[in-house]
Amino acid sequence: MAEMEIDVRGETCPVPLVECRKALKKASPGDLVIVKGTHPASKKEIPMACEAMGLEVLGIEDKKEGKEWEIKIRR
Amino acid sequence: MGEKAVIVLHSGDMDKVYSALIIGNGALAMGMEASIYFTFWGLMRLKKGGLEKGPLSKMHMLGLGKWMVKKRMDKANVASLERLMNDFKELGGKIIACEMTMEIMGIKKEELRTEWVDEWGAVGSYIHEARDANITLFI
């Protein structure tokens, strides 16, 4: 199983969501996609998108005293 | 077939082109299909070098307003329309260009970014796309 990390720190709407989707398209079933970002709305919208696509969110973590977040998704 | 968003982009105003491409990309990113039907002033934005050329829908002030908004958008790190269009295409978004507008405005295919256009159509193409869509918007 491969692991992919995408860094969208500093990016704003709709880039984090779009880059996450691009990575998920490239990943194979079972792969782990890790998204690192700062855009507040994307922290809840990326899990919403994953749920809509039937993908499992393994974890949502706050980093750097809540200034950054990290979302782990199983493709 | 999956869920679908179909957007008519009638306006060529910069801020409205942003709305259309952001919503289109959002739909694709959330697992839907998406298409944007470029018509009338919107079609002008498909001209070569035309994507970023639209005025601001309000407070354009001969370009001063647009310049100010652009500066603030750069500061907020907002993606360019060119990038949003490329993302839209990469995620499988469909672009339909209105043939009647081309006739009225005297625009030839070679004047447009044909690499972006998936279909040349009329109202039937829009209805065909929209009749089974979950979201349809006129911008």
Backbone of each chain as ProteinMPNN parsed JSONL, in Angstrom:
{"seq_chain_A": "MAEMEIDVRGETCPVPLVECRKALKKASPGDLVIVKGTHPASKKEIPMACEAMGLEVLGIEDKKEGKEWEIKIRR", "coords_chain_A": {"N_chain_A": [[0.854, -1.209, 0.0], [0.626, 2.101, -0.899], [1.672, 5.358, 0.238], [0.526, 8.645, 0.176], [1.354, 12.049, 0.306], [-0.099, 15.211, 0.543], [0.49, 18.649, 0.39], [-1.192, 21.385, 1.246], [-0.924, 23.667, 2.64], [-1.528, 27.04, 3.391], [-3.006, 27.406, 1.123], [-6.144, 28.417, -0.368], [-9.803, 28.242, -0.648], [-10.932, 26.935, -3.785], [-8.843, 25.166, -3.558], [-7.606, 23.261, -1.595], [-9.573, 21.211, -1.419], [-9.799, 20.446, -4.097], [-7.173, 19.61, -4.726], [-6.985, 17.473, -2.991], [-8.89, 15.76, -4.061], [-7.704, 15.266, -6.538], [-5.45, 13.823, -5.744], [-6.684, 11.598, -4.615], [-7.796, 10.503, -6.872], [-5.556, 9.664, -8.233], [-4.511, 7.79, -6.505], [-4.426, 4.282, -5.545], [-6.919, 1.763, -4.725], [-7.02, 1.232, -1.242], [-4.698, 2.595, -0.712], [-3.042, 5.156, 1.266], [-3.922, 8.484, 1.824], [-2.623, 11.509, 2.77], [-3.487, 14.652, 3.865], [-2.288, 17.87, 4.295], [-3.069, 20.945, 5.691], [-4.16, 24.45, 6.031], [-6.413, 25.924, 5.639], [-9.447, 26.793, 7.105], [-12.228, 26.003, 6.512], [-11.906, 23.826, 4.816], [-11.092, 21.792, 6.448], [-13.381, 20.662, 7.514], [-14.766, 20.207, 5.181], [-13.334, 18.467, 3.49], [-13.514, 15.91, 4.837], [-16.336, 15.724, 4.515], [-16.569, 15.478, 1.742], [-15.221, 13.061, 1.395], [-16.91, 11.301, 2.744], [-19.163, 11.484, 1.115], [-18.16, 10.233, -1.124], [-17.831, 7.731, -0.244], [-15.478, 7.044, 1.101], [-13.058, 6.189, 3.601], [-12.309, 8.143, 6.414], [-9.508, 8.259, 8.307], [-8.449, 9.757, 10.306], [-8.486, 13.029, 11.852], [-6.427, 15.563, 12.583], [-5.266, 18.154, 14.719], [-2.63, 20.505, 14.325], [0.298, 22.382, 15.271], [-0.758, 24.16, 17.376], [-3.457, 24.312, 16.535], [-3.308, 25.786, 14.215], [-2.724, 24.453, 11.951], [-3.867, 21.561, 10.115], [-4.274, 17.989, 9.745], [-5.322, 15.469, 7.669], [-6.166, 12.108, 7.378], [-6.777, 9.757, 4.903], [-8.273, 6.788, 3.695], [-8.03, 5.332, 0.606]], "CA_chain_A": [[0.0, 0.0, 0.0], [1.421, 3.329, -0.988], [1.23, 6.494, 1.047], [0.704, 9.893, -0.566], [1.145, 13.207, 1.164], [-0.248, 16.465, -0.191], [0.662, 19.818, 1.238], [-1.954, 22.54, 0.748], [-0.837, 24.718, 3.659], [-1.512, 28.369, 2.788], [-3.931, 27.468, -0.017], [-7.514, 28.721, 0.027], [-10.902, 27.637, -1.403], [-11.277, 25.536, -3.535], [-7.631, 24.382, -3.852], [-7.387, 22.057, -0.775], [-10.552, 20.199, -1.809], [-9.465, 20.009, -5.466], [-5.91, 18.852, -4.69], [-7.292, 16.228, -2.306], [-9.593, 14.915, -5.038], [-6.719, 14.849, -7.55], [-4.619, 12.784, -5.136], [-7.51, 10.396, -4.461], [-7.962, 9.917, -8.214], [-4.298, 9.009, -8.6], [-4.236, 6.685, -5.581], [-5.093, 2.986, -5.797], [-7.708, 1.351, -3.565], [-6.209, 0.779, -0.119], [-3.633, 3.577, -0.447], [-3.289, 6.175, 2.289], [-3.68, 9.855, 1.364], [-2.529, 12.42, 3.912], [-3.616, 16.037, 3.411], [-1.89, 18.849, 5.309], [-3.55, 22.254, 5.276], [-4.432, 25.494, 7.012], [-7.713, 26.55, 5.331], [-10.355, 26.249, 8.114], [-13.43, 25.318, 6.005], [-11.538, 22.549, 4.185], [-10.934, 20.777, 7.492], [-14.634, 19.907, 7.615], [-15.31, 19.874, 3.857], [-12.647, 17.285, 2.949], [-14.232, 14.725, 5.341], [-17.668, 15.66, 3.894], [-16.382, 14.953, 0.388], [-14.853, 11.641, 1.525], [-18.124, 10.578, 3.113], [-20.014, 11.426, -0.092], [-17.565, 9.301, -2.085], [-17.737, 6.424, 0.407], [-14.103, 6.77, 1.531], [-12.899, 6.208, 5.051], [-11.386, 9.105, 7.019], [-8.896, 7.555, 9.439], [-8.175, 10.673, 11.397], [-8.35, 14.468, 11.623], [-5.588, 15.989, 13.7], [-4.804, 19.548, 14.747], [-1.185, 20.655, 14.506], [0.762, 23.754, 15.531], [-1.781, 24.844, 18.194], [-4.695, 24.534, 15.782], [-3.095, 26.585, 13.006], [-2.667, 23.512, 10.832], [-4.565, 20.295, 10.334], [-3.815, 16.863, 8.938], [-6.415, 14.506, 7.486], [-5.723, 10.835, 6.786], [-7.882, 9.121, 4.175], [-8.005, 5.502, 3.04], [-8.683, 5.304, -0.706]], "C_chain_A": [[0.881, 1.248, 0.0], [0.832, 4.399, -0.066], [1.52, 7.766, 0.25], [0.474, 11.052, 0.38], [0.952, 14.446, 0.293], [-0.265, 17.644, 0.782], [-0.082, 21.001, 0.631], [-1.985, 23.646, 1.82], [-0.718, 26.07, 2.955], [-2.455, 28.518, 1.605], [-5.349, 27.722, 0.492], [-8.516, 28.05, -0.923], [-10.749, 27.89, -2.897], [-10.063, 24.613, -3.624], [-7.446, 23.152, -2.947], [-8.299, 20.892, -1.167], [-10.177, 19.586, -3.167], [-8.191, 19.164, -5.462], [-6.111, 17.498, -4.007], [-7.952, 15.259, -3.28], [-8.632, 14.393, -6.111], [-5.881, 13.7, -7.01], [-5.41, 11.487, -5.011], [-7.734, 9.706, -5.804], [-6.717, 9.132, -8.621], [-4.026, 7.775, -7.742], [-4.973, 5.413, -5.993], [-5.898, 2.61, -4.558], [-6.809, 0.782, -2.467], [-5.097, 1.751, 0.242], [-4.067, 4.59, 0.615], [-2.976, 7.552, 1.7], [-3.707, 10.77, 2.586], [-2.532, 13.863, 3.389], [-3.241, 16.965, 4.557], [-2.338, 20.225, 4.85], [-3.759, 23.219, 6.42], [-5.825, 26.104, 6.824], [-8.805, 25.955, 6.229], [-11.542, 25.455, 7.535], [-13.097, 23.95, 5.419], [-11.406, 21.425, 5.208], [-12.241, 20.006, 7.69], [-15.148, 19.465, 6.242], [-14.621, 18.661, 3.228], [-13.284, 15.999, 3.507], [-15.643, 14.579, 4.755], [-17.585, 15.044, 2.501], [-16.076, 13.454, 0.443], [-16.081, 10.802, 1.846], [-19.023, 10.401, 1.89], [-19.482, 10.411, -1.097], [-17.37, 7.905, -1.489], [-16.319, 6.045, 0.818], [-13.97, 6.967, 3.038], [-11.881, 7.254, 5.495], [-10.828, 8.459, 8.291], [-8.609, 8.475, 10.608], [-8.085, 12.123, 10.955], [-7.6, 14.998, 12.828], [-5.248, 17.464, 13.594], [-3.316, 19.576, 15.018], [-0.881, 22.124, 14.781], [-0.297, 24.61, 16.231], [-3.021, 25.216, 17.388], [-4.536, 25.363, 14.52], [-3.059, 25.707, 11.76], [-3.479, 22.277, 11.161], [-4.01, 19.235, 9.387], [-4.944, 15.838, 8.878], [-5.87, 13.264, 6.794], [-6.924, 10.129, 6.167], [-7.423, 7.795, 3.588], [-8.765, 5.48, 1.716], [-9.41, 3.968, -0.859]], "O_chain_A": [[1.777, 1.391, 0.832], [-0.329, 4.343, 0.34], [2.616, 7.943, -0.282], [-0.477, 11.05, 1.162], [1.757, 14.702, -0.601], [-0.926, 17.632, 1.82], [0.347, 21.556, -0.381], [-2.924, 24.438, 1.896], [0.089, 26.232, 2.039], [-2.684, 29.631, 1.132], [-5.719, 27.32, 1.595], [-8.125, 27.379, -1.878], [-10.446, 29.027, -3.258], [-10.227, 23.4, -3.752], [-7.152, 22.076, -3.468], [-7.864, 19.743, -1.238], [-10.233, 18.37, -3.353], [-8.132, 18.123, -6.116], [-5.493, 16.504, -4.387], [-7.611, 14.077, -3.316], [-8.724, 13.243, -6.539], [-5.626, 12.723, -7.714], [-4.881, 10.405, -5.266], [-7.849, 8.482, -5.872], [-6.803, 8.084, -9.262], [-3.387, 6.826, -8.197], [-5.99, 5.454, -6.685], [-5.601, 3.081, -3.46], [-5.941, -0.049, -2.735], [-4.603, 1.739, 1.37], [-5.252, 4.843, 0.831], [-1.898, 7.764, 1.146], [-4.683, 10.801, 3.336], [-1.689, 14.242, 2.576], [-3.795, 16.87, 5.652], [-2.021, 20.635, 3.733], [-3.573, 22.89, 7.592], [-6.358, 26.728, 7.742], [-9.079, 24.758, 6.148], [-11.834, 24.357, 8.008], [-13.9, 23.02, 5.507], [-11.586, 20.252, 4.88], [-12.209, 18.816, 8.002], [-15.873, 18.476, 6.137], [-15.263, 17.901, 2.503], [-13.569, 15.083, 2.736], [-16.105, 13.462, 4.522], [-18.407, 14.209, 2.122], [-16.599, 12.676, -0.355], [-16.269, 9.722, 1.286], [-19.572, 9.325, 1.655], [-20.254, 9.799, -1.835], [-16.818, 7.014, -2.135], [-15.987, 4.861, 0.878], [-14.66, 7.781, 3.653], [-10.742, 7.264, 5.028], [-11.57, 8.154, 9.225], [-8.533, 8.036, 11.756], [-7.666, 12.419, 9.837], [-8.075, 14.897, 13.959], [-4.973, 17.966, 12.504], [-2.794, 18.797, 15.816], [-1.717, 22.997, 14.545], [-0.682, 25.664, 15.725], [-3.567, 26.309, 17.545], [-5.517, 25.622, 13.823], [-3.332, 26.171, 10.652], [-3.747, 21.981, 12.325], [-3.373, 19.54, 8.379], [-5.453, 15.397, 9.908], [-5.203, 13.351, 5.764], [-7.951, 9.931, 6.818], [-6.32, 7.691, 3.05], [-9.99, 5.594, 1.697], [-10.034, 3.719, -1.89]]}, "seq_chain_B": "MGEKAVIVLHSGDMDKVYSALIIGNGALAMGMEASIYFTFWGLMRLKKGGLEKGPLSKMHMLGLGKWMVKKRMDKANVASLERLMNDFKELGGKIIACEMTMEIMGIKKEELRTEWVDEWGAVGSYIHEARDANITLFI", "coords_chain_B": {"N_chain_B": [[-25.615, 6.327, -13.382], [-23.757, 8.974, -11.837], [-24.187, 11.666, -9.379], [-24.839, 15.047, -10.472], [-23.718, 18.335, -11.455], [-24.766, 21.156, -13.204], [-23.87, 24.023, -14.85], [-24.797, 27.16, -16.129], [-22.95, 29.573, -17.65], [-23.461, 32.718, -18.188], [-22.602, 35.223, -17.815], [-19.744, 37.319, -18.317], [-18.26, 38.476, -16.43], [-15.487, 38.885, -14.259], [-15.621, 38.094, -11.507], [-17.852, 36.471, -11.533], [-17.166, 34.445, -13.26], [-15.259, 33.283, -11.689], [-16.987, 32.31, -9.645], [-18.437, 30.331, -11.067], [-16.4, 28.522, -11.853], [-15.298, 27.812, -9.394], [-17.469, 26.598, -8.072], [-17.972, 24.546, -9.886], [-15.547, 23.091, -9.734], [-15.692, 22.401, -7.031], [-17.908, 20.694, -6.998], [-16.918, 18.56, -8.558], [-14.782, 17.821, -6.945], [-16.117, 16.835, -4.788], [-17.077, 14.515, -5.654], [-19.016, 14.564, -7.64], [-20.334, 14.741, -11.047], [-19.588, 17.358, -13.389], [-20.589, 20.114, -15.419], [-20.019, 22.991, -17.442], [-21.739, 25.407, -19.184], [-20.885, 27.591, -21.52], [-22.048, 30.66, -22.463], [-23.156, 33.56, -24.341], [-21.933, 36.497, -22.823], [-20.287, 35.083, -21.24], [-19.101, 33.254, -22.97], [-17.159, 34.766, -24.211], [-15.041, 34.637, -22.525], [-13.818, 32.308, -23.149], [-12.272, 32.866, -25.241], [-9.035, 33.047, -26.814], [-6.617, 34.028, -24.543], [-8.531, 35.344, -23.089], [-9.639, 34.586, -20.645], [-9.079, 35.76, -18.117], [-9.874, 38.318, -18.543], [-12.299, 39.587, -17.94], [-14.513, 42.207, -16.691], [-15.157, 43.547, -13.342], [-18.187, 42.617, -11.703], [-19.467, 44.485, -10.131], [-18.61, 47.762, -9.021], [-16.457, 48.141, -10.789], [-15.173, 50.347, -11.799], [-13.749, 51.495, -14.105], [-11.689, 49.705, -14.184], [-10.145, 50.113, -11.977], [-11.338, 49.152, -9.633], [-11.309, 46.404, -10.169], [-8.568, 45.972, -10.241], [-7.912, 46.507, -7.588], [-9.352, 44.49, -6.248], [-8.146, 42.252, -7.376], [-5.581, 42.516, -6.329], [-6.077, 42.065, -3.642], [-6.977, 39.472, -3.799], [-4.697, 38.135, -4.642], [-3.152, 38.483, -2.369], [-4.59, 36.936, -0.596], [-4.001, 34.546, -1.629], [-5.538, 33.368, -3.703], [-6.439, 31.073, -6.241], [-5.582, 31.316, -9.76], [-7.786, 31.965, -12.584], [-7.067, 30.504, -14.777], [-5.682, 28.346, -13.631], [-7.798, 27.21, -12.171], [-9.44, 26.441, -14.259], [-7.84, 24.527, -15.53], [-7.674, 22.632, -13.45], [-10.363, 21.942, -13.295], [-10.745, 20.693, -15.764], [-8.905, 18.6, -15.501], [-10.049, 17.088, -13.477], [-12.126, 15.989, -14.787], [-14.227, 17.613, -15.623], [-16.708, 19.082, -17.781], [-16.796, 21.15, -20.65], [-19.01, 23.169, -22.393], [-19.589, 24.911, -25.35], [-21.472, 27.646, -26.561], [-23.032, 27.627, -29.619], [-24.769, 29.393, -30.911], [-24.177, 31.871, -29.794], [-21.654, 32.21, -30.837], [-22.268, 32.593, -33.49], [-23.826, 34.949, -33.415], [-21.993, 36.796, -32.328], [-20.013, 36.617, -34.127], [-17.841, 34.846, -33.805], [-15.163, 32.659, -34.404], [-14.321, 29.144, -34.269], [-11.54, 28.766, -34.1], [-10.714, 30.989, -32.745], [-11.148, 30.467, -30.159], [-10.291, 28.763, -27.04], [-9.927, 25.879, -27.935], [-8.981, 23.486, -26.93], [-10.047, 23.254, -24.456], [-12.739, 22.862, -24.855], [-15.347, 20.539, -24.805], [-17.652, 20.06, -26.106], [-19.713, 21.411, -28.675], [-22.498, 23.288, -28.567], [-26.141, 23.79, -28.319], [-29.259, 24.998, -26.949], [-30.483, 22.535, -26.538], [-28.392, 20.867, -25.776], [-27.795, 21.844, -23.256], [-30.233, 21.333, -21.856], [-30.326, 18.577, -22.129], [-28.103, 17.872, -20.592], [-28.897, 18.947, -18.146], [-31.338, 17.845, -17.363], [-31.209, 15.533, -15.841], [-29.741, 16.413, -13.752], [-28.554, 17.188, -10.415], [-27.967, 19.608, -9.402], [-28.452, 22.75, -10.791], [-27.364, 25.768, -12.173], [-27.652, 29.247, -13.029], [-25.506, 31.583, -14.046]], "CA_chain_B": [[-24.857, 7.58, -13.466], [-23.608, 9.653, -10.547], [-24.822, 12.968, -9.219], [-24.28, 15.976, -11.457], [-23.971, 19.786, -11.368], [-24.698, 21.775, -14.531], [-23.854, 25.471, -14.654], [-24.788, 28.026, -17.31], [-22.205, 30.805, -17.394], [-23.921, 33.721, -19.153], [-21.836, 36.438, -17.536], [-18.306, 37.283, -18.556], [-17.605, 39.223, -15.349], [-14.435, 38.089, -13.625], [-16.044, 37.487, -10.243], [-18.842, 35.42, -11.796], [-16.423, 33.322, -13.844], [-14.721, 32.62, -10.486], [-18.055, 31.532, -9.0], [-18.751, 29.147, -11.879], [-15.299, 27.547, -11.809], [-15.137, 27.307, -8.019], [-18.568, 25.658, -7.806], [-17.722, 23.375, -10.742], [-14.453, 22.315, -9.116], [-16.195, 21.879, -5.763], [-18.766, 19.551, -7.319], [-16.037, 17.458, -8.977], [-13.973, 17.402, -5.791], [-16.972, 16.1, -3.857], [-17.479, 13.248, -6.271], [-20.083, 14.695, -8.638], [-19.936, 15.147, -12.39], [-19.891, 18.781, -13.536], [-20.371, 20.732, -16.723], [-20.29, 24.431, -17.526], [-22.184, 25.797, -20.52], [-20.454, 28.983, -21.716], [-22.869, 31.335, -23.454], [-23.142, 35.025, -24.394], [-20.702, 37.165, -22.359], [-19.44, 34.018, -20.687], [-18.334, 32.631, -24.049], [-15.996, 35.639, -24.493], [-13.942, 34.23, -21.644], [-13.15, 31.142, -23.738], [-11.382, 33.345, -26.312], [-7.61, 32.952, -26.476], [-6.179, 35.15, -23.713], [-9.692, 36.074, -22.577], [-10.202, 34.044, -19.401], [-8.921, 36.67, -16.969], [-10.118, 39.676, -19.034], [-13.606, 40.144, -17.606], [-14.581, 43.266, -15.667], [-15.805, 43.179, -12.087], [-19.625, 42.835, -11.921], [-19.821, 45.725, -9.419], [-17.471, 48.599, -8.629], [-15.31, 47.93, -11.682], [-14.56, 51.688, -11.827], [-12.783, 51.571, -15.215], [-10.557, 48.8, -13.956], [-9.51, 50.371, -10.672], [-11.942, 48.204, -8.685], [-10.797, 45.065, -10.474], [-7.157, 45.956, -9.834], [-7.866, 46.409, -6.126], [-9.823, 43.157, -5.849], [-7.098, 41.318, -7.796], [-4.489, 42.617, -5.349], [-6.498, 41.393, -2.4], [-7.055, 38.042, -4.091], [-3.309, 37.645, -4.635], [-2.733, 38.449, -0.98], [-5.278, 35.8, 0.031], [-3.513, 33.345, -2.32], [-6.62, 32.761, -4.494], [-5.926, 30.498, -7.493], [-5.96, 32.036, -10.981], [-8.845, 31.303, -13.348], [-6.378, 29.527, -15.64], [-5.446, 27.151, -12.814], [-9.088, 26.586, -11.856], [-9.915, 25.796, -15.482], [-7.037, 23.311, -15.718], [-8.12, 21.666, -12.441], [-11.711, 21.505, -13.705], [-10.577, 19.727, -16.858], [-8.187, 17.422, -15.001], [-10.965, 16.272, -12.674], [-13.156, 15.423, -15.664], [-15.302, 18.573, -15.91], [-17.026, 19.206, -19.206], [-17.072, 22.515, -21.107], [-19.842, 23.237, -23.591], [-19.58, 26.269, -25.905], [-22.73, 27.945, -27.242], [-22.813, 27.933, -31.04], [-25.542, 30.56, -31.343], [-23.412, 33.054, -29.398], [-20.552, 32.345, -31.794], [-22.857, 33.134, -34.714], [-24.221, 36.343, -33.139], [-20.818, 37.633, -32.072], [-19.048, 36.413, -35.204], [-16.626, 34.216, -33.27], [-14.819, 31.389, -35.044], [-13.764, 28.152, -33.351], [-10.091, 28.926, -33.922], [-10.44, 32.105, -31.823], [-11.407, 29.988, -28.799], [-9.396, 27.745, -26.485], [-10.638, 24.647, -28.323], [-8.517, 22.349, -26.12], [-10.903, 23.166, -23.27], [-14.143, 22.619, -25.217], [-15.689, 19.132, -25.027], [-18.844, 19.949, -26.928], [-20.25, 22.655, -29.236], [-23.913, 22.952, -28.456], [-27.195, 24.793, -28.225], [-30.091, 24.807, -25.753], [-30.728, 21.104, -26.364], [-27.264, 20.281, -25.029], [-27.957, 22.233, -21.85], [-31.365, 20.585, -21.282], [-29.916, 17.18, -22.076], [-27.213, 17.754, -19.43], [-29.511, 19.414, -16.901], [-32.586, 17.173, -16.991], [-30.977, 14.56, -14.763], [-28.755, 16.992, -12.83], [-29.029, 17.46, -9.062], [-27.765, 21.044, -9.195], [-28.212, 23.528, -12.003], [-27.264, 27.191, -11.828], [-27.493, 30.213, -14.122], [-24.66, 32.634, -13.477]], "C_chain_B": [[-24.839, 8.275, -12.111], [-24.359, 10.963, -10.486], [-24.116, 13.983, -10.108], [-24.661, 17.429, -11.176], [-23.791, 20.382, -12.757], [-24.862, 23.282, -14.365], [-23.905, 26.177, -16.005], [-24.007, 29.273, -16.925], [-22.543, 31.793, -18.502], [-23.091, 34.982, -19.017], [-20.357, 36.248, -17.864], [-17.544, 38.037, -17.479], [-16.638, 38.322, -14.592], [-14.925, 37.361, -12.368], [-17.038, 36.346, -10.465], [-18.206, 34.208, -12.465], [-15.77, 32.536, -12.694], [-15.786, 31.746, -9.832], [-18.306, 30.24, -9.751], [-17.651, 28.096, -11.742], [-15.074, 26.99, -10.399], [-16.231, 26.289, -7.71], [-18.365, 24.378, -8.627], [-16.643, 22.482, -10.162], [-14.903, 21.678, -7.806], [-17.04, 20.635, -5.998], [-17.907, 18.345, -7.697], [-15.269, 16.903, -7.782], [-14.817, 16.606, -4.801], [-17.624, 14.89, -4.518], [-18.618, 13.33, -7.264], [-19.482, 14.857, -10.035], [-20.257, 16.633, -12.491], [-19.703, 19.218, -14.977], [-20.726, 22.206, -16.652], [-20.582, 24.772, -18.986], [-21.855, 27.286, -20.693], [-21.288, 29.622, -22.815], [-22.744, 32.849, -23.304], [-21.849, 35.642, -23.845], [-19.738, 36.161, -21.747], [-18.554, 33.403, -21.76], [-17.08, 33.444, -24.401], [-14.774, 35.216, -23.676], [-13.233, 32.975, -22.156], [-12.248, 31.551, -24.901], [-9.934, 33.228, -25.85], [-7.181, 34.207, -25.718], [-7.321, 35.89, -23.034], [-10.169, 35.699, -21.187], [-10.169, 35.045, -18.241], [-9.358, 38.107, -17.309], [-11.417, 40.328, -18.593], [-13.544, 41.267, -16.586], [-15.176, 42.718, -14.382], [-17.3, 43.484, -12.248], [-20.117, 44.104, -11.227], [-18.531, 46.457, -9.072], [-16.232, 48.348, -9.489], [-14.483, 49.223, -11.775], [-13.418, 51.788, -12.839], [-11.524, 50.733, -14.957], [-9.887, 48.985, -12.611], [-10.017, 49.373, -9.619], [-11.401, 46.807, -8.889], [-9.35, 44.928, -9.998], [-7.032, 45.773, -8.322], [-8.278, 45.02, -5.646], [-8.767, 42.106, -6.187], [-5.946, 41.302, -6.789], [-4.827, 41.878, -4.066], [-6.587, 39.887, -2.598], [-5.657, 37.421, -4.09], [-2.821, 37.481, -3.203], [-3.344, 37.254, -0.254], [-4.894, 34.474, -0.633], [-4.627, 32.6, -3.068], [-6.04, 32.28, -5.82], [-6.381, 31.328, -8.689], [-7.072, 31.273, -11.699], [-8.255, 30.226, -14.257], [-6.148, 28.211, -14.862], [-6.753, 26.421, -12.506], [-9.653, 25.86, -13.069], [-9.148, 24.492, -15.712], [-7.42, 22.221, -14.709], [-9.469, 21.065, -12.839], [-11.609, 20.435, -14.794], [-9.918, 18.438, -16.355], [-9.104, 16.489, -14.21], [-12.155, 15.756, -13.49], [-14.348, 16.329, -15.93], [-15.475, 18.772, -17.405], [-17.35, 20.662, -19.544], [-17.881, 22.449, -22.399], [-19.844, 24.696, -24.065], [-20.835, 26.475, -26.741], [-22.467, 28.391, -28.68], [-23.582, 29.155, -31.503], [-24.807, 31.85, -30.988], [-22.284, 33.303, -30.4], [-21.048, 32.984, -33.084], [-23.171, 34.621, -34.529], [-22.997, 37.242, -33.047], [-19.756, 37.482, -33.17], [-17.727, 35.823, -34.712], [-16.391, 32.886, -33.986], [-14.177, 30.456, -34.018], [-12.287, 28.402, -33.065], [-9.728, 30.111, -33.022], [-10.573, 31.652, -30.367], [-10.366, 28.969, -28.36], [-10.04, 26.376, -26.723], [-10.206, 23.442, -27.495], [-9.357, 22.176, -24.851], [-12.306, 22.645, -23.605], [-14.385, 21.139, -25.524], [-16.82, 19.005, -26.032], [-19.244, 21.335, -27.432], [-21.745, 22.448, -29.265], [-24.85, 24.13, -28.456], [-28.051, 24.438, -27.006], [-30.353, 23.32, -25.478], [-29.636, 20.425, -25.558], [-27.388, 20.601, -23.549], [-29.064, 21.4, -21.197], [-30.992, 19.106, -21.123], [-29.025, 16.92, -20.85], [-27.979, 17.956, -18.132], [-30.702, 18.574, -16.447], [-32.392, 16.114, -15.905], [-29.93, 15.075, -13.773], [-29.386, 17.227, -11.457], [-28.933, 18.951, -8.747], [-27.687, 21.68, -10.572], [-28.314, 25.01, -11.668], [-27.109, 28.037, -13.084], [-26.73, 31.404, -13.55], [-24.407, 33.718, -14.517]], "O_chain_B": [[-25.791, 8.175, -11.337], [-25.076, 11.33, -11.417], [-22.949, 13.81, -10.458], [-25.768, 17.72, -10.722], [-22.778, 20.139, -13.414], [-25.856, 23.756, -13.814], [-23.15, 25.839, -16.917], [-24.37, 29.958, -15.968], [-21.997, 31.727, -19.603], [-22.898, 35.72, -19.983], [-19.802, 35.161, -17.707], [-16.331, 38.223, -17.585], [-16.929, 37.157, -14.321], [-14.675, 36.169, -12.19], [-17.073, 35.382, -9.701], [-18.65, 33.078, -12.264], [-15.728, 31.306, -12.71], [-15.53, 30.588, -9.502], [-18.38, 29.171, -9.146], [-17.937, 26.916, -11.539], [-14.702, 25.828, -10.24], [-15.95, 25.231, -7.147], [-18.563, 23.271, -8.127], [-16.8, 21.263, -10.102], [-14.535, 20.542, -7.507], [-16.907, 19.642, -5.283], [-18.141, 17.237, -7.214], [-15.122, 15.691, -7.624], [-14.282, 15.787, -4.053], [-18.589, 14.323, -4.007], [-19.141, 12.303, -7.695], [-18.28, 15.08, -10.187], [-21.112, 17.125, -11.756], [-18.79, 18.765, -15.668], [-21.614, 22.614, -15.903], [-19.799, 24.476, -19.888], [-22.489, 28.138, -20.071], [-21.247, 29.184, -23.965], [-22.288, 33.35, -22.277], [-20.77, 35.339, -24.354], [-18.524, 36.37, -21.741], [-17.398, 33.068, -21.502], [-16.07, 32.888, -24.832], [-13.631, 35.414, -24.088], [-12.168, 32.616, -21.653], [-11.55, 30.719, -25.48], [-9.641, 33.298, -24.656], [-7.365, 35.322, -26.205], [-7.106, 36.957, -22.459], [-11.0, 36.394, -20.603], [-11.13, 35.153, -17.48], [-9.232, 39.007, -16.479], [-11.622, 41.515, -18.849], [-12.661, 41.298, -15.729], [-15.64, 41.579, -14.332], [-17.657, 44.492, -12.857], [-21.076, 44.728, -11.681], [-17.49, 45.836, -8.857], [-15.106, 48.341, -8.99], [-13.253, 49.186, -11.822], [-12.284, 52.115, -12.491], [-10.443, 51.037, -15.461], [-9.146, 48.114, -12.155], [-9.244, 48.829, -8.83], [-11.074, 46.105, -7.932], [-8.96, 43.907, -9.431], [-6.193, 45.017, -7.832], [-7.647, 44.443, -4.76], [-8.515, 41.19, -5.404], [-5.41, 40.249, -6.443], [-4.0, 41.174, -3.486], [-6.308, 39.115, -1.681], [-5.465, 36.311, -3.594], [-2.171, 36.494, -2.858], [-2.701, 36.637, 0.595], [-5.393, 33.414, -0.254], [-4.665, 31.37, -3.074], [-5.25, 32.983, -6.45], [-7.433, 31.966, -8.645], [-7.277, 30.084, -11.455], [-8.862, 29.178, -14.476], [-6.392, 27.12, -15.376], [-6.823, 25.194, -12.565], [-10.266, 24.8, -12.938], [-9.746, 23.47, -16.051], [-7.486, 21.041, -15.054], [-9.688, 19.858, -12.737], [-12.294, 19.413, -14.749], [-10.317, 17.336, -16.73], [-8.962, 15.267, -14.262], [-13.078, 15.157, -12.939], [-15.378, 15.862, -16.414], [-14.53, 18.65, -18.185], [-18.088, 21.325, -18.816], [-17.504, 21.777, -23.359], [-20.075, 25.608, -23.271], [-21.222, 25.609, -27.527], [-21.784, 29.385, -28.929], [-23.12, 29.883, -32.382], [-24.803, 32.804, -31.765], [-21.995, 34.443, -30.763], [-20.36, 33.801, -33.695], [-22.827, 35.447, -35.375], [-22.974, 38.328, -33.627], [-18.723, 38.15, -33.135], [-16.647, 36.235, -35.136], [-17.315, 32.089, -34.15], [-13.576, 30.9, -33.039], [-11.837, 28.267, -31.928], [-8.584, 30.234, -32.585], [-10.163, 32.365, -29.451], [-9.656, 28.387, -29.18], [-10.626, 25.792, -25.812], [-10.963, 22.48, -27.362], [-9.379, 21.103, -24.248], [-12.978, 22.063, -22.754], [-13.723, 20.557, -26.384], [-16.946, 17.994, -26.722], [-19.129, 22.319, -26.702], [-22.225, 21.523, -29.921], [-24.445, 25.287, -28.571], [-27.624, 23.675, -26.14], [-30.434, 22.902, -24.323], [-29.904, 19.525, -24.761], [-27.126, 19.755, -22.693], [-28.868, 20.83, -20.124], [-31.306, 18.476, -20.112], [-29.163, 15.906, -20.167], [-27.758, 17.251, -17.147], [-31.044, 18.586, -15.264], [-33.313, 15.833, -15.138], [-29.309, 14.296, -13.05], [-30.594, 17.439, -11.347], [-29.699, 19.486, -7.946], [-26.941, 21.21, -11.431], [-29.232, 25.444, -10.971], [-26.516, 27.605, -14.072], [-27.231, 32.133, -12.693], [-23.714, 34.695, -14.234]]}, "name": "protein", "num_of_chains": 2, "seq": "MAEMEIDVRGETCPVPLVECRKALKKASPGDLVIVKGTHPASKKEIPMACEAMGLEVLGIEDKKEGKEWEIKIRRMGEKAVIVLHSGDMDKVYSALIIGNGALAMGMEASIYFTFWGLMRLKKGGLEKGPLSKMHMLGLGKWMVKKRMDKANVASLERLMNDFKELGGKIIACEMTMEIMGIKKEELRTEWVDEWGAVGSYIHEARDANITLFI"}
